[in-house]
């Protein structure tokens, strides 16, 4: 799962405006089409990626989630979705500073991108919360994936950020259900994350959509 290059949207917008002005003034369009196409592709990537970490942003992650929901409806194959939150992140930032906090977010992102499969999608959905779309993955298998990510994050050289620093995260996991939207799954996984955080650092909770109430009159 390759990381996306981070670019400044203001710089890209300025560059696109400059290219448009060149076309308006009668410049040879053939000579700038390739540059224009590259700038448009870069702008599209920036609109769906987090500028700090290079992970998908909330918009980009929800696009991936909705696409996976569409695929699941066509194939009938289940998949899993997880939201993870760095433990005690506000305390870490207060204690060690914003620069250290930013580096923690970047390092965790790199650890996740190196570990996850190419078909998985990883995005930042909050200040210290990230989400993962895990296609063709049963809920019990997603727990194993989170366990591997936990080990990968623990193995990061956090002492390079702050001496003696250790990072853990809690996770909330769910699976797709009939009628789900991306926002539905994000809300359910976030609720599971809240429950996991209540259990303590490093905890994980799985939460599936509730079954409808049983009506004996339908028998």
C-alpha positions as CSV (number, residue, x, y, z in Angstrom):
1,X,0.0,0.0,0.0
2,X,2.1,3.0,-1.2
3,X,2.0,6.3,0.6
4,X,0.7,9.3,-1.4
5,X,3.1,12.2,-1.9
6,X,2.1,15.2,0.2
7,X,1.6,18.5,-1.8
8,X,0.2,21.8,-0.8
9,X,-3.3,22.4,-2.3
10,X,-2.7,26.2,-2.5
11,X,0.5,25.6,-4.6
12,X,-1.4,23.2,-6.9
13,X,-4.3,25.6,-7.3
14,X,-1.9,28.5,-8.2
15,X,-0.1,26.2,-10.7
16,X,-3.4,25.2,-12.3
17,X,-4.5,28.9,-12.5
18,X,-1.2,29.7,-14.2
19,X,-1.7,27.0,-16.8
20,X,-5.2,28.2,-17.5
21,X,-4.0,31.7,-18.0
22,X,-1.3,30.5,-20.4
23,X,-4.1,28.8,-22.5
24,X,-6.2,32.0,-22.5
25,X,-3.3,34.0,-23.8
26,X,-3.0,31.7,-26.8
27,X,-0.1,29.5,-25.7
28,X,0.5,26.2,-27.5
29,X,-2.0,23.9,-25.6
30,X,-0.2,20.8,-26.9
31,X,2.9,21.8,-25.0
32,X,1.1,22.1,-21.6
33,X,-1.5,19.3,-21.7
34,X,0.8,16.9,-20.0
35,X,1.6,19.4,-17.3
36,X,-2.1,20.2,-16.8
37,X,-3.0,16.5,-16.6
38,X,-0.3,15.9,-13.9
39,X,-1.5,18.9,-11.9
40,X,-5.1,17.7,-12.0
41,X,-4.1,14.3,-10.8
42,X,-2.1,15.8,-8.0
43,X,-5.0,18.0,-7.0
44,X,-7.3,15.0,-6.9
45,X,-4.9,13.1,-4.7
46,X,-4.6,16.1,-2.3
47,X,-8.4,16.3,-2.0
48,X,-8.6,12.7,-0.7
49,X,-5.4,12.5,1.4
50,X,-4.3,13.9,4.8
51,X,-1.6,16.5,4.3
52,X,0.2,15.6,7.6
53,X,0.5,11.8,7.3
54,X,-0.2,11.0,3.6
55,X,-3.0,8.6,4.6
56,X,-6.4,9.0,3.1
57,X,-8.5,11.7,4.7
58,X,-12.0,11.2,5.9
59,X,-13.5,12.0,2.5
60,X,-11.1,9.6,0.7
61,X,-11.6,6.8,3.3
62,X,-15.4,7.1,3.0
63,X,-15.1,6.8,-0.8
64,X,-13.1,3.6,-0.4
65,X,-15.7,2.3,2.2
66,X,-18.7,3.1,0.0
67,X,-16.9,1.4,-3.0
68,X,-16.3,-1.7,-0.8
69,X,-20.0,-1.7,0.3
70,X,-21.0,-1.6,-3.4
71,X,-18.7,-4.5,-4.2
72,X,-20.0,-6.5,-1.2
73,X,-23.6,-6.0,-2.4
74,X,-22.7,-7.4,-5.8
75,X,-20.7,-10.4,-4.6
76,X,-22.3,-11.1,-1.3
77,X,-18.8,-11.2,0.3
78,X,-18.5,-9.7,3.8
79,X,-15.7,-7.4,4.9
80,X,-14.5,-5.7,8.0
81,X,-13.9,-2.1,9.1
82,X,-11.9,-0.8,12.0
83,X,-11.4,2.5,13.7
84,X,-8.3,2.8,15.9
85,X,-7.4,5.6,18.3
86,X,-4.0,6.4,19.8
87,X,-4.1,6.0,23.6
88,X,-3.8,9.2,25.6
89,X,-2.8,11.3,22.6
90,X,-3.9,14.6,24.1
91,X,-1.7,13.9,27.1
92,X,1.2,13.0,24.9
93,X,0.9,16.2,23.0
94,X,0.6,18.3,26.2
95,X,3.6,16.5,27.6
96,X,5.9,16.4,24.6
97,X,4.6,19.1,22.2
98,X,2.8,19.3,18.9
99,X,5.9,18.4,16.8
100,X,6.2,15.1,18.7
101,X,2.5,14.5,18.3
102,X,2.7,15.0,14.5
103,X,5.6,12.6,14.3
104,X,3.7,10.0,16.3
105,X,0.9,10.3,13.7
106,X,3.3,10.0,10.8
107,X,5.2,7.0,12.3
108,X,2.0,5.1,13.0
109,X,0.8,5.8,9.5
110,X,4.0,4.4,8.0
111,X,3.8,1.3,10.2
112,X,0.3,0.7,9.0
113,X,1.0,1.3,5.3
114,X,3.9,-1.1,5.4
115,X,1.9,-3.8,7.1
116,X,-1.5,-3.7,5.5
117,X,-2.3,-5.4,2.2
118,X,-2.4,-3.5,-1.1
119,X,-6.2,-4.0,-1.2
120,X,-6.7,-2.5,2.3
121,X,-7.5,1.2,2.7
122,X,-6.0,3.3,5.6
123,X,-7.2,6.8,6.4
124,X,-7.1,9.4,9.1
125,X,-10.6,10.2,10.3
126,X,-9.9,12.3,13.5
127,X,-7.1,14.1,15.4
128,X,-5.7,10.8,16.5
129,X,-8.1,8.3,15.0
130,X,-7.5,6.2,11.9
131,X,-9.8,3.8,10.0
132,X,-9.0,0.7,8.0
133,X,-11.2,-1.0,5.3
134,X,-10.4,-4.7,5.2
135,X,-11.9,-6.3,2.1
136,X,-12.7,-10.1,2.0
137,X,-12.1,-10.3,5.8
138,X,-14.3,-11.9,8.3
139,X,-14.7,-10.1,11.7
140,X,-12.6,-12.7,13.5
141,X,-9.9,-12.4,10.9
142,X,-9.9,-8.6,11.4
143,X,-9.0,-9.1,15.0
144,X,-5.9,-10.9,13.9
145,X,-5.0,-8.1,11.5
146,X,-5.3,-5.6,14.4
147,X,-3.1,-7.8,16.5
148,X,-0.4,-7.7,13.8
149,X,-0.7,-3.9,13.6
150,X,-0.4,-3.7,17.4
151,X,2.9,-5.5,17.2
152,X,4.1,-3.4,14.3
153,X,3.3,-0.2,16.1
154,X,5.0,-1.4,19.3
155,X,8.1,-2.2,17.2
156,X,8.5,1.3,15.9
157,X,11.5,3.2,17.2
158,X,9.5,5.6,19.4
159,X,12.6,6.6,21.3
160,X,13.6,8.4,18.2
161,X,10.7,10.7,18.8
162,X,10.9,11.0,22.6
163,X,13.2,9.0,24.9
164,X,11.3,6.2,26.6
165,X,8.1,6.8,24.5
166,X,5.7,3.9,24.0
167,X,2.6,4.0,21.8
168,X,-0.5,1.8,21.9
169,X,-3.9,2.2,20.5
170,X,-7.5,0.9,21.0
171,X,-9.6,-0.4,18.2
172,X,-13.3,-0.7,17.3
173,X,-14.2,-3.3,14.7
174,X,-17.4,-4.0,12.8
175,X,-18.5,-5.8,9.6
176,X,-20.9,-4.8,6.8
177,X,-24.6,-5.4,7.3
178,X,-27.7,-5.1,5.0
179,X,-28.5,-1.5,4.2
180,X,-25.3,-0.1,5.6
181,X,-23.8,3.2,4.3
182,X,-20.2,4.2,4.9
183,X,-21.3,6.6,7.6
184,X,-23.2,3.8,9.3
185,X,-20.2,1.7,9.5
186,X,-18.0,4.5,10.6
187,X,-20.4,5.4,13.4
188,X,-20.7,1.8,14.5
189,X,-16.9,1.2,14.5
190,X,-16.5,4.5,16.4
191,X,-19.0,3.4,19.0
192,X,-16.9,0.2,19.4
193,X,-13.8,2.3,19.8
194,X,-15.5,4.2,22.6
195,X,-16.3,1.0,24.4
196,X,-12.7,-0.2,23.9
197,X,-11.2,2.9,25.4
198,X,-13.5,2.5,28.4
199,X,-11.8,-0.9,28.9
200,X,-8.3,0.6,29.0
201,X,-5.3,1.2,26.7
202,X,-4.7,-1.4,24.0
203,X,-8.2,-2.8,24.2
204,X,-10.3,-3.9,21.2
205,X,-14.1,-4.3,20.9
206,X,-16.1,-5.9,18.0
207,X,-19.6,-4.5,17.4
208,X,-22.0,-5.8,14.8
209,X,-25.3,-4.3,13.7
210,X,-28.1,-5.2,16.1
211,X,-30.7,-7.7,14.8
212,X,-34.3,-6.5,14.5
213,X,-36.6,-7.3,17.4
214,X,-38.3,-10.6,17.0
215,X,-42.1,-10.4,16.4
216,X,-43.8,-13.7,17.3
217,X,-46.9,-12.6,15.4
218,X,-45.0,-13.1,12.1
219,X,-44.8,-16.9,12.8
